[in-house]
């Protein structure tokens, strides 16, 4: 289980990239969405590494899992606040993997 009661959502208007960050102690999750202004509610956004449109990273117990093998994010609200769901599996350089399931973020301002 992973809970962050104060996740952040930031957008860089010059690159149109949204970054969602959450942390729980030293464990972190980061989701990167490219071309954010082109995204729509209910659109399934692939989080696969190399897709060129998004990515997801997790750090667990000091190990960085940065090569996303599969996953998706779906926005349920895009306005002054963001809500959505996500899941993904990422690999570390030693090929071990971590899965993030049933991820949810609600009413994040950006």
N, C-alpha and C positions, 0 to 999 in steps of 0.2 A: 504494500500500500504506500502511496506517495500523496502527500497533501501539502499544498502551499496556499496559505490564506491571503497572500499578497503577490500574486503573479503580475508580471508587467507585459505590456504590449506597446511597442514603439514602431513608428514608421519613419523611414528616411524619405522625405519627399523628393530628394534629388535622384534617388535610385528606384523609388516605388517598391521598396522591400519592407515587409512587416516581419518583426522579430517578436516571438512570444517566449518569455523566460519564466521558469518556475524553479524554485529550489526548496529542498527539505534537508537542512543540515548541509553536508558536503555533497549530497546527491542533487543533480540538476537535470533539467530538460530544457532544450532550446528547439524551437520550430521556426524555420525560415520560409517565408512565402514571397516569392518573386512576383512582380506584376500585380501587386495587391489591388490596385484600383480597377483591375479587370475581373476581379473575383465576384461571384454571386452567391447568395444564400442557396443552400442545397447542392451546390456544385461539389463534386468529389475531386479533391486535389490530391494527386499522387505525391507521396513523400519519398519515393524511391531515389536513391543516390544516382546522380547523373541525369535525372529527368530534366534538369535545367529550369524547373519551375518551382522547386521547393526542396526542403531537406529537414531532417530531424536528428538531433544529437541527444545522447544521454550520458551522464557521468555517474557511475555507481561505484562506491567504495574506492575512489581514486582512479578508476579505469575509465577512459574515454571511449565510447562506442559511437563512432562518427560516420561509418559507412552504412547508410540506411538501405536495407535489403528489400523491405516492403512496408507499406503503410499508406494511410490516407487521413485527410482532414476534411471535415465538412462544417462550414459555417452555418449556424442556425439563426444568427443575427449579425447584420453588418449595418451599423449606423453610427451614432456617437459612441456606442459601446459594441463590443464584439462578444459573441458566444459561439460555441461549437463543440465538436467532438473529434477525437483523433485516436489513432493507434499506429504503432510501427515497431519494427524489429531492426536493430542496428548491430553491426559487428565492430569489434576492436581489431587492432593490428595483429593480434594473435589468433584471430578468427573466432574467438568466443563471441557470444551474442547475448543481447538483452532485449526483451520484448516489453513494450509499454502497451497496456490494454485498457480499454474503457476510459480513456482520458477525456476530461470535460473541463472547459473553461466557460465562465459566465460573467457577463456584464463588465468586461475589461474596457477601460477607457484607453485611448491611444492618441 
